[in-house]
Amino acid sequence: MPRPLVVGNGKFLVNLDDRCSIRDIYYPYVGQVNHVGGYRCRTGLWADGRFSWLEDAAWRVRPAYAEDSLVTEVEACHDSLGLTLRINDAVHQRENIFLRRVQLRNEADKAREIRIFFHQDLAINETEVGDTAAFYPDNRTLFHYKKNSYFMFNGLSAQADGTTAGIYEYTTGIKRFHQAEGTWKDAEDGHLMGNPIAQGSVDSTFSLHLIVPGGETREAYYWFSAGSRLEEVKRLDRYVADSHPGRLIDRVRTYWQRWANKRSKPFADLEPDLVRLYKQSLLAVRSQTDVNGAIIAANDTDIMQFNRDHYSYMWPRDGALVAQAMSAAGYHGMIAPFFRFCADALTEDGYLLHKYNPDGTVGSSWHPYLHDGQEQLPIQEDETALVLHALWQDYELHEDIELPQSLYRTFIRKAARFLLEYCDDRLGLPRPSYDLWEERYGIFTFTSAAVYGGLTAAARFAALFGDDERSNAYARGAEEIKAGMLRHLWNEEHGRFARGLHRVDGQWRQDMTPESSIFGIYAFGVLPPDDPRVASTMRSLREALSVRSATGGIARYWGDYYFQRCSDMEVAPGNPWIICTLWFACYDIATATSLEQLVSARRTLRWVADHSLPSGLLPEQLDPYDGSPVSVAPLTWSHATYIDTVLKYVAKYEQLQASQACS
């Protein structure tokens, strides 16, 4: 299932499902290492001798976020138990601390004893082998550890006399080994056996105790800290207890509200919920970005059900496009480490590899070094080019000359030299590499356009730094790419650009498969958006790739097989993707000459909002029949593309409104 609720601070990320169960804990990097791995850390309630976990169907749960904040605001109701909960989850904006507040309302007309149970199911360092769970009497907490990874769990509840109480009962035990299911089963009678330590494949559970008068509300709190030593998690636990977890949650909310509203700006005629999704997208991207620079594609471990791998990698492609959107939104400081990350990752030959782990090491790949007996580079060349292009866009907006100057020798020149040299002289196009979807090998319109944009950016940087000889060489290289594209990738008969070129019997042949990424022909400046060839291409692609079901939207390309839900290409040439649908909205914005012509783009923004998760997070793609999320959620790229589209819409609206007023 998707992860509808995510909370983090750039070095500590916690994902929750729609029943408030913690499913992923990433530490010490966003996306690396996952200490839960998709298992369920449950929350349960006991009242009047009856017990229920929040995952039970009898609970009506509404996942949501507090306004403009990375603090959740979840409502849960259980009619027969007579309980209503309001839950806030947060990660401290600075420290490795997860915080939860449970406001518990007793819907009965009499006072009742209520116990809240919190279950910890960890697989520390991504394996259940050799974990220890123990009760720590010094501060009456439970802690789990292995090697240099420690997690300490605690809680408190409000008492009738105005005081607070800590952990009421606890236990540790064996899970998923022989006949042992886990300590969560021990909780279901309302009591815990008090086992003080367990090792191996282990879990733990503790309870908090409250007396809640009829019709009234009481608060309970749960928190845990992460660190590399026992003393570190003890210090963080003491900080929460001394500061009070409720006050810390309120501070976290205030921090993120200030962060998301750092720029006070008008949003044209966009409805409040579209503006809210914009701000939530800013926060979603922030939660998926590591402080060391890695912009992670997604951290939804459910994808491992389909392939024993995940999206918790930094693709330079995603990262560059996300960084460009966040820079345009005013968050230059947040994305500057991304460019340094890429400079450190660049090979000596000047190219970036397929993808990277959050710590900067090379990620897994399916791009081979050998194909049909021939050596090849296992790369998507667009990834190197896109980072150069995004870096120039960032400089143009913020004029922070020190950042590109510090990267000029280590990244800009090395990457530009590679792009310049990695060309087929006969075609005037980049040599073959893998396409942006990582599926096919050849020469592609999107890649060629990105290389044009990358070389143009490098030429401008070289000119900025007075390096005229290199500037001229990069600019000539870009123009040669453009000439090669117009000569070899335009198809006069079809009236549109080809997806790319592939080899057939030793000859390069055009691949005319309708492909949404061809939008790059104008997005990276090869041709203006109103060029007749661009217009006819985008018109043809929209017609071919529109999903003709109730869901609507636009597919990646004709015959897209990835998580395919519909085999009738006339209905759905592929599942609709958020990013691809927004690309066409961006084109509508770029070519609009009147406010009336912006209506279709605003409809697309509405479509995205209507197909977000109930919590407001965006998936990668949708089921063409019922509109449900497909693949991972949240997808960072989806949120960044929404941000980019909103910014373009607002800028164009203001431009056209001013023009209309003048005329």
Sequence and secondary structure as in RCSB ss.txt:
>XXXX:A:sequence
MPRPLVVGNGKFLVNLDDRCSIRDIYYPYVGQVNHVGGYRCRTGLWADGRFSWLEDAAWRVRPAYAEDSLVTEVE
ACHDSLGLTLRINDAVHQRENIFLRRVQLRNEADKAREIRIFFHQDLAINETEVGDTAAFYPDNRTLFHYKKNSY
FMFNGLSAQADGTTAGIYEYTTGIKRFHQAEGTWKDAEDGHLMGNPIAQGSVDSTFSLHLIVPGGETREAYYWFS
AGSRLEEVKRLDRYVADSHPGRLIDRVRTYWQRWANKRSKPFADLEPDLVRLYKQSLLAVRSQTDVNGAIIAAND
TDIMQFNRDHYSYMWPRDGALVAQAMSAAGYHGMIAPFFRFCADALTEDGYLLHKYNPDGTVGSSWHPYLHDGQE
QLPIQEDETALVLHALWQDYELHEDIELPQSLYRTFIRKAARFLLEYCDDRLGLPRPSYDLWEERYGIFTFTSAA
VYGGLTAAARFAALFGDDERSNAYARGAEEIKAGMLRHLWNEEHGRFARGLHRVDGQWRQDMTPESSIFGIYAFG
VLPPDDPRVASTMRSLREALSVRSATGGIARYWGDYYFQRCSDMEVAPGNPWIICTLWFACYDIATATSLEQLVS
ARRTLRWVADHSLPSGLLPEQLDPYDGSPVSVAPLTWSHATYIDTVLKYVAKYEQLQASQACS
>XXXX:A:secstr
    EEEE SS EEEE TTS EEEEEEEETTEEESSTT  B EEEEETTEEEETTSTT EEE  B TTSSSB EE
EEETTTTEEEEEEEEE SSSSEEEEEEEEEE SSS EEEEEEEEE   GGG  TTEEEEEETTTTEEEEEETTEE
EEEEEEEE TTS EE   EEEEEE SBTTB  HHHHHTTT      EEEESEEEEEEEEEEE TT EEEEEEEEE
EESSHHHHHHHHHHHHHH HHHHHHHHHHHHHHHHTSS    TT  HHHHHHHHHHHHHHHHTB TTS B S   
GGGGGTSS  S SB HHHHHHHHHHHHHTT HHHHHHHHHHHHHH  TTS   S B TTSSB      SEETTEE
     HHHHHHHHHHHHHHHHHH  THHHHHHIIIIIHHHHHHHHHSEETTTTEE  EE TTSS EEEEHHHHHH
HHHHHHHHHHHHHHTT HHHHHHHHHHHHHHHHHHHHHTEETTTTEE SEEEEETTEEEEE   BGGGGHHHHTS
SS TTSHHHHHHHHHHHHHHB  SSS  BBSBTT  TT     TTT SS BBHHHHHHHHHHHHHH  SGGGGHH
HHHHHHHHHHTS TTS   SEE TTT  EES SS HHHHHHHHHHHHHHHHHHHHHHHHHHH 
